[in-house]
């Protein structure tokens, strides 16, 4: 503690008051600065809050405006593949196939050919025992002998009467009568000969023979079976069942129903590839023969007939086959996915996207429906950008935003498996 002498005490007190007043002034100055700093901080915080809210509102507005713009995926039309591929079910039929019926009534005495037997034209299949036919044949032959005897007698008598015609011994009426009788007897001989020929033909029908070269595809009779005469008419099936069926399979017919959309491929020179489920990987080549030249109104298909050689009898009638056609396609035709189409009152349309991101609704002409895709015959170019799977609310001139498509399993699996390409004939 500082000690002041009494004389300068007042001076000391004055200095102390001066120092105290300065200290108070300095304290008051520091307090004001703190207040000002607090006010500035409060104003800054308020300004920052206002700016933050304005910024957030502006960002929200931008995001809301951006969200209101439709997102679309863009695709490009593809050129049609160079080949039109078509696979359809078909059925193999024999070149000729005939059910063999009995022409005479009787009992089956013996059969000689079974299922799968190879036969030649005229080869014996079975023999029918028909005593009634045999008896009628013998009676016809006897009637012929009687008619021939009467004819000879009538001819001799007529000649004798004609020799007496110039005399007064007989009248001309009697001569004419004997001459006419000779003519009648000659006609009766011809009738008896025809009757014998008829029964002789029936006797020959006791031998059931093959009508052509082929194979026996069915045998529906056995020794001792009684058979009725069916007259050889296939339409009588049901009244009398056939004894055998014989098929000529040196060449086969393949029948397939072609959809109306593909009827234009049916031209001379068309070939098809056949595959059988029991022989995977083995291909056969068939040639176009003819078509019905008419569309079935129930199925909208045209029956088409193909032919295929079968010299080694490897293929069988009645077989199911897959028939694959491959013909050149029009390279100018474009293809788009089916979901890219818009069905509007104005007709079929697609949504095109210009350089400014605006939509243009373009009318198109459709071609064939390919399942998941469709042909576009006119209305678009290969360089056009098309909106994939557009919404029905998409409007002309509307601005959209392009996003990248998401590729998944379905996109990868949509690619068709390649078809095997055969050469002429058969390949393994």
ZADRENLO-588966 format. One record per residue (C-alpha): residue number from 1; residue in one letter; x, y, z. Coordinates in steps of 0.25 Angstrom, whole numbers, padded with zeros to 4 digits, m for minus. Each point is the difference from the previous one (the first is absolute). Layout:
BEGIN
PT     i   aa       u       v       w
PT   NUM    A       X       Y       Z
...
//
This chain:
BEGIN
PT     i   aa       u       v       w
PT     1    X    0000    0000    0000
PT     2    X    0005    0013   m0004
PT     3    X    0001    0011    0011
PT     4    X   m0002    0014   m0003
PT     5    X    0005    0011    0008
PT     6    X   m0011    0010    0005
PT     7    X    0005    0011   m0009
PT     8    X   m0002   m0006   m0013
PT     9    X   m0012   m0008    0005
PT    10    X   m0010    0008   m0008
PT    11    X    0008   m0002   m0012
PT    12    X    0000   m0015    0002
PT    13    X   m0015    0000    0002
PT    14    X   m0002    0008   m0013
PT    15    X    0008   m0010   m0008
PT    16    X   m0007   m0011    0006
PT    17    X   m0014    0006   m0004
PT    18    X    0006    0002   m0014
PT    19    X    0005   m0014   m0001
PT    20    X   m0014   m0005    0005
PT    21    X   m0007    0008   m0010
PT    22    X    0008   m0005   m0011
PT    23    X   m0002   m0014    0004
PT    24    X   m0015    0002    0001
PT    25    X    0001    0006   m0014
PT    26    X    0008   m0012   m0006
PT    27    X   m0010   m0010    0007
PT    28    X   m0012    0008   m0006
PT    29    X    0007   m0001   m0014
PT    30    X    0002   m0015    0001
PT    31    X   m0014   m0002    0004
PT    32    X   m0005    0008   m0012
PT    33    X    0008   m0008   m0010
PT    34    X   m0005   m0013    0006
PT    35    X   m0015    0005   m0002
PT    36    X    0003    0004   m0014
PT    37    X    0007   m0013   m0003
PT    38    X   m0012   m0007    0005
PT    39    X   m0010    0008   m0008
PT    40    X    0009   m0003   m0012
PT    41    X    0000   m0014    0003
PT    42    X   m0015   m0001    0002
PT    43    X   m0002    0008   m0013
PT    44    X    0009   m0010   m0008
PT    45    X   m0007   m0012    0006
PT    46    X   m0013    0006   m0004
PT    47    X    0005    0003   m0014
PT    48    X    0006   m0014   m0001
PT    49    X   m0013   m0006    0004
PT    50    X   m0008    0008   m0010
PT    51    X    0010   m0003   m0011
PT    52    X    0000   m0015    0004
PT    53    X   m0015   m0001   m0001
PT    54    X    0000    0008   m0013
PT    55    X    0010   m0009   m0006
PT    56    X   m0007   m0013    0005
PT    57    X   m0013    0006   m0006
PT    58    X    0007    0003   m0013
PT    59    X    0007   m0014    0000
PT    60    X   m0014   m0007    0003
PT    61    X   m0006    0008   m0011
PT    62    X    0011   m0004   m0010
PT    63    X   m0002   m0014    0004
PT    64    X   m0015    0000   m0001
PT    65    X    0001    0006   m0014
PT    66    X    0010   m0011   m0004
PT    67    X   m0008   m0011    0006
PT    68    X   m0012    0005   m0008
PT    69    X    0007   m0002   m0013
PT    70    X   m0003   m0015   m0005
PT    71    X    0012   m0009    0000
PT    72    X    0001   m0009   m0013
PT    73    X    0009   m0010   m0005
PT    74    X    0004    0001   m0015
PT    75    X    0002   m0011   m0010
PT    76    X    0003    0000   m0015
PT    77    X   m0007   m0008   m0010
PT    78    X    0007   m0012   m0005
PT    79    X    0001   m0005   m0014
PT    80    X   m0007   m0013   m0003
PT    81    X    0009   m0012    0000
PT    82    X    0005   m0005   m0014
PT    83    X   m0009   m0012    0001
PT    84    X   m0014   m0003    0004
PT    85    X    0000   m0012    0010
PT    86    X   m0013   m0008    0002
PT    87    X   m0001   m0013    0007
PT    88    X   m0014   m0008    0000
PT    89    X   m0005   m0014    0003
PT    90    X   m0002   m0009   m0011
PT    91    X   m0004   m0015   m0003
PT    92    X    0006   m0010   m0009
PT    93    X   m0009   m0008   m0009
PT    94    X    0003   m0011   m0010
PT    95    X    0001    0003   m0015
PT    96    X   m0011   m0010   m0002
PT    97    X   m0008   m0008    0011
PT    98    X   m0011   m0009   m0003
PT    99    X   m0009   m0009    0009
PT   100    X   m0002   m0013   m0006
PT   101    X   m0015   m0006    0002
PT   102    X   m0005   m0013   m0004
PT   103    X   m0008   m0001   m0013
PT   104    X   m0007   m0013    0003
PT   105    X   m0006   m0006    0012
PT   106    X    0006   m0012    0007
PT   107    X    0010   m0004    0010
PT   108    X    0015    0004    0001
PT   109    X    0007   m0013   m0004
PT   110    X    0014    0006    0002
PT   111    X    0008    0013    0001
PT   112    X    0014    0001   m0005
PT   113    X    0005    0014    0004
PT   114    X    0001    0007    0013
PT   115    X    0002    0014    0006
PT   116    X    0012    0006   m0007
PT   117    X    0002   m0010   m0011
PT   118    X    0005    0006   m0013
PT   119    X   m0009   m0004   m0012
PT   120    X    0000    0001   m0015
PT   121    X   m0012    0004   m0009
PT   122    X   m0008   m0013   m0001
PT   123    X    0006   m0007    0011
PT   124    X   m0009   m0010    0008
PT   125    X   m0004    0005    0013
PT   126    X   m0011   m0010    0004
PT   127    X   m0010   m0010   m0006
PT   128    X   m0015   m0001    0003
PT   129    X   m0007   m0013    0000
PT   130    X   m0014    0003   m0007
PT   131    X   m0007   m0013   m0004
PT   132    X   m0013    0008   m0005
PT   133    X    0009    0007   m0010
PT   134    X    0006   m0012   m0005
PT   135    X   m0014   m0007   m0002
PT   136    X   m0005    0012   m0007
PT   137    X    0012    0000   m0009
PT   138    X   m0002   m0014   m0004
PT   139    X   m0015    0002   m0002
PT   140    X    0004    0012   m0009
PT   141    X    0009   m0009   m0008
PT   142    X   m0011   m0010   m0002
PT   143    X   m0010    0010   m0005
PT   144    X    0011    0005   m0010
PT   145    X    0001   m0015   m0005
PT   146    X   m0015   m0001   m0002
PT   147    X   m0001    0014   m0007
PT   148    X    0012   m0004   m0009
PT   149    X   m0007   m0014   m0004
PT   150    X   m0013    0007   m0003
PT   151    X    0007    0011   m0008
PT   152    X    0006   m0011   m0009
PT   153    X   m0013   m0007   m0002
PT   154    X   m0007    0013   m0003
PT   155    X    0011    0003   m0010
PT   156    X   m0001   m0013   m0007
PT   157    X   m0015    0001   m0001
PT   158    X    0000    0014   m0005
PT   159    X    0010   m0004   m0011
PT   160    X   m0009   m0012   m0004
PT   161    X   m0013    0009   m0001
PT   162    X    0008    0010   m0008
PT   163    X    0003   m0011   m0010
PT   164    X   m0014   m0003   m0002
PT   165    X   m0004    0014   m0001
PT   166    X    0000    0000   m0016
PT   167    X   m0010   m0012    0000
PT   168    X   m0015   m0001    0003
PT   169    X    0003   m0010    0012
PT   170    X    0001    0011    0010
PT   171    X   m0005    0014    0002
PT   172    X    0008    0012    0001
PT   173    X   m0006    0003    0014
PT   174    X    0006   m0013    0005
PT   175    X    0014    0003   m0006
PT   176    X    0000    0014    0006
PT   177    X   m0004   m0006    0014
PT   178    X    0011   m0010    0000
PT   179    X    0010    0010   m0004
PT   180    X   m0004    0009    0011
PT   181    X    0000   m0012    0010
PT   182    X    0015   m0002   m0004
PT   183    X    0003    0015    0003
PT   184    X   m0007   m0001    0014
PT   185    X    0008   m0013    0004
PT   186    X    0013    0007   m0004
PT   187    X   m0004    0012    0009
PT   188    X   m0003   m0010    0011
PT   189    X    0013   m0006   m0001
PT   190    X    0007    0014    0001
PT   191    X   m0009    0003    0013
PT   192    X    0005   m0014    0006
PT   193    X    0014    0004   m0003
PT   194    X   m0001    0013    0007
PT   195    X   m0007   m0007    0012
PT   196    X    0012   m0010    0000
PT   197    X    0010    0012    0000
PT   198    X   m0007    0006    0011
PT   199    X    0001   m0012    0009
PT   200    X    0014   m0002   m0005
PT   201    X    0004    0014    0005
PT   202    X   m0007   m0003    0014
PT   203    X    0008   m0013    0001
PT   204    X    0013    0008   m0003
PT   205    X   m0004    0009    0012
PT   206    X    0001   m0012    0009
PT   207    X    0015    0004   m0001
PT   208    X    0002    0013    0007
PT   209    X    0012    0007   m0006
PT   210    X    0008    0013    0001
PT   211    X   m0004    0011   m0009
PT   212    X    0014    0006   m0001
PT   213    X    0014   m0001    0006
PT   214    X    0000    0004    0014
PT   215    X    0000   m0005    0015
PT   216    X   m0011   m0006    0008
PT   217    X   m0004    0010    0010
PT   218    X   m0012   m0008    0006
PT   219    X   m0006   m0014    0001
PT   220    X   m0014   m0001    0006
PT   221    X   m0003   m0014   m0004
PT   222    X    0004   m0014    0004
PT   223    X   m0002   m0014   m0004
PT   224    X   m0015   m0004    0001
PT   225    X   m0006    0014    0000
PT   226    X   m0013    0001   m0008
PT   227    X    0001    0012   m0009
PT   228    X   m0010    0008   m0008
PT   229    X    0001    0005   m0014
PT   230    X    0003    0015    0001
PT   231    X    0000    0003   m0015
PT   232    X    0013    0006    0001
PT   233    X   m0006    0013    0004
PT   234    X    0008    0008    0011
PT   235    X   m0013    0007    0004
PT   236    X   m0006   m0014    0004
PT   237    X    0010    0000    0012
PT   238    X   m0009   m0002    0012
PT   239    X   m0009   m0010   m0007
PT   240    X    0012   m0009   m0002
PT   241    X    0014    0002    0006
PT   242    X    0012   m0001   m0009
PT   243    X    0009   m0012    0000
PT   244    X    0013    0007   m0003
PT   245    X    0006    0014   m0002
PT   246    X    0011    0002   m0010
PT   247    X    0009    0012   m0001
PT   248    X    0009    0005   m0010
PT   249    X    0011    0007    0008
PT   250    X    0012    0001   m0010
PT   251    X   m0004    0015    0000
PT   252    X   m0008    0007    0010
PT   253    X   m0010    0012    0001
PT   254    X    0001    0010    0011
PT   255    X   m0012    0008    0004
PT   256    X    0001    0013    0007
PT   257    X   m0009    0012    0003
PT   258    X    0006    0013   m0004
PT   259    X   m0005    0013    0007
PT   260    X   m0007    0010   m0009
PT   261    X    0011    0010    0003
PT   262    X    0011   m0009   m0006
PT   263    X   m0008   m0005   m0012
PT   264    X    0008    0008   m0009
PT   265    X    0012   m0009    0002
PT   266    X   m0007   m0011   m0007
PT   267    X    0007    0000   m0014
PT   268    X    0007   m0011   m0009
PT   269    X    0014   m0003    0005
PT   270    X   m0004    0002    0015
PT   271    X    0007   m0010    0009
PT   272    X   m0002   m0003    0015
PT   273    X    0008   m0007    0010
PT   274    X   m0006   m0011    0008
PT   275    X    0004   m0005    0014
PT   276    X   m0006   m0012    0008
PT   277    X   m0001    0000    0015
PT   278    X    0005   m0014    0000
PT   279    X    0013    0004   m0008
PT   280    X    0005    0013    0006
PT   281    X    0011    0006   m0008
PT   282    X   m0004   m0007   m0013
PT   283    X   m0005    0008   m0011
PT   284    X   m0008   m0003   m0013
PT   285    X   m0003    0009   m0012
PT   286    X   m0014    0000   m0006
PT   287    X   m0004    0007   m0013
PT   288    X   m0013    0008   m0002
PT   289    X   m0010   m0007   m0009
PT   290    X   m0013    0007    0001
PT   291    X   m0010    0008    0009
PT   292    X   m0015    0000    0001
PT   293    X    0000    0014   m0006
PT   294    X   m0011    0004    0011
PT   295    X    0000    0005    0014
PT   296    X   m0007   m0008    0010
PT   297    X   m0010    0010    0007
PT   298    X    0000   m0007    0013
PT   299    X    0015   m0001    0002
PT   300    X    0005    0011   m0010
PT   301    X    0010   m0010   m0006
PT   302    X    0003   m0006   m0013
PT   303    X    0002   m0015   m0001
PT   304    X    0014   m0002   m0007
PT   305    X    0006   m0013   m0005
PT   306    X    0015   m0003   m0001
PT   307    X    0007   m0012   m0005
PT   308    X    0012   m0008    0006
PT   309    X    0008   m0012   m0006
PT   310    X    0000   m0012    0009
PT   311    X    0007   m0011   m0008
PT   312    X    0006   m0006    0013
PT   313    X   m0014    0000    0007
PT   314    X    0006    0008    0012
PT   315    X   m0012    0009    0001
PT   316    X   m0014   m0006    0003
PT   317    X   m0014    0004   m0004
PT   318    X   m0008    0007    0012
PT   319    X    0013    0006    0006
PT   320    X   m0001    0014    0006
PT   321    X    0011    0009   m0005
PT   322    X    0005    0014    0003
PT   323    X    0000    0008   m0014
PT   324    X    0010    0012    0000
PT   325    X   m0001    0010   m0012
PT   326    X    0011    0010   m0002
PT   327    X   m0002    0010   m0012
PT   328    X    0006    0013   m0003
PT   329    X   m0006    0013    0007
PT   330    X   m0002    0014   m0005
PT   331    X    0012    0008    0006
PT   332    X   m0007    0013    0000
PT   333    X   m0010   m0004    0010
PT   334    X    0002    0005    0014
PT   335    X   m0003   m0007    0013
PT   336    X   m0004    0006    0014
PT   337    X   m0005   m0007    0013
PT   338    X   m0015   m0001    0001
PT   339    X    0000    0008    0013
PT   340    X    0005    0012   m0008
PT   341    X   m0013    0002   m0007
PT   342    X   m0011    0009    0004
PT   343    X   m0014   m0003   m0003
PT   344    X   m0007    0013   m0003
PT   345    X   m0013    0005   m0006
PT   346    X    0009    0005   m0011
PT   347    X    0005   m0014   m0003
PT   348    X    0013   m0007    0003
PT   349    X    0011    0009    0005
PT   350    X    0014    0001    0006
PT   351    X    0006    0011    0008
PT   352    X    0012    0006   m0006
PT   353    X    0010    0008    0008
PT   354    X    0007    0012   m0007
PT   355    X    0013    0007    0003
PT   356    X   m0007    0010    0011
PT   357    X   m0006   m0012    0008
PT   358    X   m0014    0003   m0006
PT   359    X   m0010   m0011   m0004
PT   360    X   m0005   m0002   m0014
PT   361    X   m0012   m0010   m0002
PT   362    X    0003   m0007   m0013
PT   363    X   m0011   m0008   m0008
PT   364    X    0006   m0013   m0005
PT   365    X   m0005   m0012   m0009
PT   366    X    0002   m0013    0006
PT   367    X    0004   m0013   m0006
PT   368    X    0001   m0014    0006
PT   369    X   m0001   m0003    0014
PT   370    X    0012   m0007    0005
PT   371    X   m0004   m0003    0014
PT   372    X    0008    0009    0009
PT   373    X    0003    0010   m0012
PT   374    X   m0008    0005   m0012
PT   375    X    0005    0004   m0014
PT   376    X   m0002    0015   m0004
PT   377    X   m0002    0002   m0015
PT   378    X    0000    0015    0000
PT   379    X    0000    0012    0009
PT   380    X    0014   m0001    0007
PT   381    X    0015    0000   m0004
PT   382    X    0011   m0008    0006
PT   383    X    0006    0012    0006
PT   384    X   m0012    0004    0008
PT   385    X    0000    0000    0015
PT   386    X   m0013   m0007    0005
PT   387    X   m0005    0000    0014
PT   388    X   m0001   m0014    0005
PT   389    X   m0013   m0004    0008
PT   390    X   m0006    0015   m0001
PT   391    X   m0012    0003    0010
PT   392    X   m0013    0002   m0006
PT   393    X    0000    0015    0005
PT   394    X    0012    0004   m0008
PT   395    X   m0003    0012   m0008
PT   396    X    0005    0006   m0013
PT   397    X    0011    0010    0003
PT   398    X    0002   m0004    0014
PT   399    X    0014    0001    0006
PT   400    X    0005   m0013    0006
PT   401    X    0013   m0004    0006
PT   402    X    0008   m0012   m0005
PT   403    X    0005   m0011    0010
PT   404    X    0008   m0012   m0002
PT   405    X   m0008   m0013   m0002
PT   406    X    0002   m0011    0011
PT   407    X    0005   m0013   m0007
PT   408    X   m0004   m0012    0007
PT   409    X   m0002   m0015   m0002
PT   410    X   m0012    0002   m0009
PT   411    X    0008    0008   m0010
PT   412    X    0011   m0010   m0001
PT   413    X   m0010   m0012   m0001
PT   414    X   m0008    0007   m0011
PT   415    X    0011   m0004   m0010
PT   416    X   m0005   m0012   m0008
PT   417    X    0009   m0012   m0001
PT   418    X    0007   m0002   m0013
PT   419    X   m0007   m0010   m0010
PT   420    X    0009   m0011   m0006
PT   421    X    0003    0002   m0015
PT   422    X   m0002   m0013   m0008
PT   423    X    0007   m0004   m0013
PT   424    X   m0008   m0008   m0011
PT   425    X   m0004   m0013    0005
PT   426    X    0002   m0005    0014
PT   427    X    0011    0004    0010
PT   428    X    0004   m0004    0013
//
